[in-house]
Amino acid sequence: MNFIIKKKFFFKKTDFFNEFYNFKKKFFQKKTDFFNEFYNFKKKFFKKIKKNFFKKNGFF
């Protein structure tokens, strides 16, 4: 009897941890997506600034 209760409890615990793990994974995925977007935006932005800067100062 005791064994069965422990087993059920253990399964519930693993379910909880799986849920938690999936949540964390999704959360970090979203975070990395956000950082990738931000990084790409920054790259484009700085490229534009550099181009304009060099054009204005007669490098090209």
OpenMM code with the backbone's topology and positions (N, CA, C; nanometers):
from openmm import Vec3, app, unit

residues = "MET ASN PHE ILE ILE LYS LYS LYS PHE PHE PHE LYS LYS THR ASP PHE PHE ASN GLU PHE TYR ASN PHE LYS LYS LYS PHE PHE GLN LYS LYS THR ASP PHE PHE ASN GLU PHE TYR ASN PHE LYS LYS LYS PHE PHE LYS LYS ILE LYS LYS ASN PHE PHE LYS LYS ASN GLY PHE PHE".split()
positions = [
    Vec3(0.0844, -0.1208, 0.0000),
    Vec3(0.0000, 0.0000, 0.0000),
    Vec3(0.0873, 0.1250, 0.0000),
    Vec3(0.1797, 0.1283, 0.0921),
    Vec3(0.2692, 0.2427, 0.1051),
    Vec3(0.3473, 0.2663, -0.0246),
    Vec3(0.3898, 0.1570, -0.0829),
    Vec3(0.4672, 0.1631, -0.2071),
    Vec3(0.3876, 0.2322, -0.3183),
    Vec3(0.2594, 0.1941, -0.3297),
    Vec3(0.1738, 0.2506, -0.4345),
    Vec3(0.1593, 0.4024, -0.4145),
    Vec3(0.1364, 0.4434, -0.2922),
    Vec3(0.1221, 0.5868, -0.2630),
    Vec3(0.2499, 0.6614, -0.3014),
    Vec3(0.3627, 0.6047, -0.2622),
    Vec3(0.4908, 0.6669, -0.2968),
    Vec3(0.5057, 0.6784, -0.4475),
    Vec3(0.4696, 0.5712, -0.5163),
    Vec3(0.4827, 0.5686, -0.6614),
    Vec3(0.3982, 0.6802, -0.7232),
    Vec3(0.2727, 0.6913, -0.6785),
    Vec3(0.1838, 0.7962, -0.7302),
    Vec3(0.2434, 0.9334, -0.7026),
    Vec3(0.2894, 0.9522, -0.5836),
    Vec3(0.3488, 1.0796, -0.5448),
    Vec3(0.4678, 1.1107, -0.6348),
    Vec3(0.5496, 1.0092, -0.6568),
    Vec3(0.6684, 1.0265, -0.7397),
    Vec3(0.6287, 1.0670, -0.8817),
    Vec3(0.5258, 1.0019, -0.9346),
    Vec3(0.4824, 1.0349, -1.0705),
    Vec3(0.4299, 1.1775, -1.0767),
    Vec3(0.3558, 1.2159, -0.9761),
    Vec3(0.3062, 1.3527, -0.9722),
    Vec3(0.4228, 1.4509, -0.9703),
    Vec3(0.5235, 1.4177, -0.8913),
    Vec3(0.6412, 1.5036, -0.8816),
    Vec3(0.7091, 1.5157, -1.0177),
    Vec3(0.7272, 1.4038, -1.0854),
    Vec3(0.7937, 1.4087, -1.2159),
    Vec3(0.7094, 1.4886, -1.3144),
    Vec3(0.5782, 1.4723, -1.3090),
    Vec3(0.4906, 1.5524, -1.3957),
    Vec3(0.5135, 1.6995, -1.3695),
    Vec3(0.5160, 1.7340, -1.2438),
    Vec3(0.5381, 1.8740, -1.2068),
    Vec3(0.6714, 1.9238, -1.2626),
    Vec3(0.7762, 1.8431, -1.2439),
    Vec3(0.9086, 1.8840, -1.2921),
    Vec3(0.9117, 1.8938, -1.4440),
    Vec3(0.8428, 1.8014, -1.5110),
    Vec3(0.8368, 1.8080, -1.6575),
    Vec3(0.7695, 1.9362, -1.7024),
    Vec3(0.6578, 1.9678, -1.6373),
    Vec3(0.5856, 2.0913, -1.6702),
    Vec3(0.6766, 2.2110, -1.6492),
    Vec3(0.7414, 2.2117, -1.5349),
    Vec3(0.8299, 2.3218, -1.4985),
    Vec3(0.9428, 2.3343, -1.6002),
    Vec3(1.0002, 2.2199, -1.6359),
    Vec3(1.1099, 2.2169, -1.7329),
    Vec3(1.0633, 2.2724, -1.8676),
    Vec3(0.9471, 2.2275, -1.9124),
    Vec3(0.8938, 2.2757, -2.0402),
    Vec3(0.8693, 2.4254, -2.0345),
    Vec3(0.8149, 2.4698, -1.9239),
    Vec3(0.7896, 2.6135, -1.9073),
    Vec3(0.9209, 2.6903, -1.9171),
    Vec3(1.0220, 2.6422, -1.8445),
    Vec3(1.1523, 2.7090, -1.8454),
    Vec3(1.2099, 2.7117, -1.9860),
    Vec3(1.1998, 2.5990, -2.0557),
    Vec3(1.2524, 2.5890, -2.1911),
    Vec3(1.1847, 2.6921, -2.2805),
    Vec3(1.0531, 2.6976, -2.2732),
    Vec3(0.9777, 2.7931, -2.3549),
    Vec3(1.0182, 2.9357, -2.3201),
    Vec3(1.0290, 2.9619, -2.1921),
    Vec3(1.0646, 3.0952, -2.1456),
    Vec3(1.2007, 3.1357, -2.2014),
    Vec3(1.2995, 3.0448, -2.1904),
    Vec3(1.4339, 3.0769, -2.2395),
    Vec3(1.4353, 3.0894, -2.3903),
    Vec3(1.3533, 3.0082, -2.4566),
    Vec3(1.3422, 3.0176, -2.6023),
    Vec3(1.2947, 3.1576, -2.6387),
    Vec3(1.1903, 3.2034, -2.5682),
    Vec3(1.1365, 3.3371, -2.5939),
    Vec3(1.2430, 3.4428, -2.5666),
    Vec3(1.3162, 3.4250, -2.4567),
    Vec3(1.4196, 3.5217, -2.4221),
    Vec3(1.5252, 3.5277, -2.5308),
    Vec3(1.5705, 3.4111, -2.5778),
    Vec3(1.6731, 3.4106, -2.6822),
    Vec3(1.6172, 3.4712, -2.8096),
    Vec3(1.4909, 3.4430, -2.8414),
    Vec3(1.4287, 3.5047, -2.9589),
    Vec3(1.4334, 3.6552, -2.9456),
    Vec3(1.3973, 3.7028, -2.8289),
    Vec3(1.3973, 3.8472, -2.8047),
    Vec3(1.5379, 3.9036, -2.8245),
    Vec3(1.6379, 3.8370, -2.7663),
    Vec3(1.7756, 3.8865, -2.7790),
    Vec3(1.8232, 3.8822, -2.9235),
    Vec3(1.7830, 3.7776, -2.9979),
    Vec3(1.8209, 3.7704, -3.1391),
    Vec3(1.7611, 3.8868, -3.2157),
    Vec3(1.6335, 3.9129, -3.1903),
    Vec3(1.5665, 4.0246, -3.2570),
    Vec3(1.6391, 4.1540, -3.2251),
    Vec3(1.6666, 4.1731, -3.0977),
    Vec3(1.7325, 4.2946, -3.0505),
    Vec3(1.8692, 4.3088, -3.1157),
    Vec3(1.9437, 4.1985, -3.1205),
    Vec3(2.0781, 4.1984, -3.1787),
    Vec3(2.0717, 4.2360, -3.3270),
    Vec3(1.9770, 4.1748, -3.3988),
    Vec3(1.9626, 4.2043, -3.5417),
    Vec3(1.9270, 4.3506, -3.5617),
    Vec3(1.8377, 4.4003, -3.4793),
    Vec3(1.7975, 4.5407, -3.4884),
    Vec3(1.9191, 4.6310, -3.4685),
    Vec3(1.9982, 4.6012, -3.3639),
    Vec3(2.1159, 4.6820, -3.3332),
    Vec3(2.2137, 4.6797, -3.4497),
    Vec3(2.2349, 4.5606, -3.5058),
    Vec3(2.3283, 4.5460, -3.6164),
    Vec3(2.2843, 4.6345, -3.7331),
    Vec3(2.1570, 4.6260, -3.7703),
    Vec3(2.1046, 4.7061, -3.8814),
    Vec3(2.1182, 4.8545, -3.8508),
    Vec3(2.0823, 4.8901, -3.7312),
    Vec3(2.0839, 5.0298, -3.6884),
    Vec3(2.2251, 5.0874, -3.6993),
    Vec3(2.3239, 5.0146, -3.6464),
    Vec3(2.4616, 5.0635, -3.6483),
    Vec3(2.5179, 5.0665, -3.7897),
    Vec3(2.4753, 4.9723, -3.8729),
    Vec3(2.5183, 4.9730, -4.0126),
    Vec3(2.4734, 5.1023, -4.0785),
    Vec3(2.3466, 5.1375, -4.0561),
    Vec3(2.2913, 5.2604, -4.1142),
    Vec3(2.3694, 5.3812, -4.0658),
    Vec3(2.3939, 5.3872, -3.9360),
    Vec3(2.4661, 5.5014, -3.8781),
    Vec3(2.6052, 5.5121, -3.9407),
    Vec3(2.6751, 5.3991, -3.9486),
    Vec3(2.8105, 5.3992, -4.0056),
    Vec3(2.8085, 5.4497, -4.1489),
    Vec3(2.7142, 5.3972, -4.2276),
    Vec3(2.7039, 5.4395, -4.3674),
    Vec3(2.6844, 5.5897, -4.3764),
    Vec3(2.5876, 5.6394, -4.3030),
    Vec3(2.5569, 5.7830, -4.3067),
    Vec3(2.6753, 5.8653, -4.2590),
    Vec3(2.7400, 5.8177, -4.1557),
    Vec3(2.8544, 5.8886, -4.0995),
    Vec3(2.9656, 5.9007, -4.2035),
    Vec3(2.9957, 5.7880, -4.2688),
    Vec3(3.1049, 5.7906, -4.3667),
    Vec3(3.0676, 5.8722, -4.4897),
    Vec3(2.9417, 5.8657, -4.5293),
    Vec3(2.8974, 5.9446, -4.6451),
    Vec3(2.9110, 6.0935, -4.6146),
    Vec3(2.8674, 6.1324, -4.4977),
    Vec3(2.8717, 6.2741, -4.4584),
    Vec3(3.0143, 6.3246, -4.4523),
    Vec3(3.1059, 6.2401, -4.4057),
    Vec3(3.2440, 6.2836, -4.3878),
    Vec3(3.3311, 6.2578, -4.5101),
    Vec3(3.2681, 6.2171, -4.6204),
    Vec3(3.3399, 6.2054, -4.7470),
    Vec3(3.4345, 6.0876, -4.7564),
    Vec3(3.4078, 5.9796, -4.6846),
    Vec3(3.4950, 5.8630, -4.6971),
    Vec3(3.4620, 5.7835, -4.8218),
    Vec3(3.3329, 5.7902, -4.8634),
    Vec3(3.2929, 5.7116, -4.9817),
    Vec3(3.2595, 5.8033, -5.0961),
] * unit.nanometer
topology = app.Topology()
chain = topology.addChain("A")
for resn in residues:
    res = topology.addResidue(resn, chain)
    for name in ("N", "CA", "C"):
        topology.addAtom(name, app.Element.getBySymbol(name[0]), res)
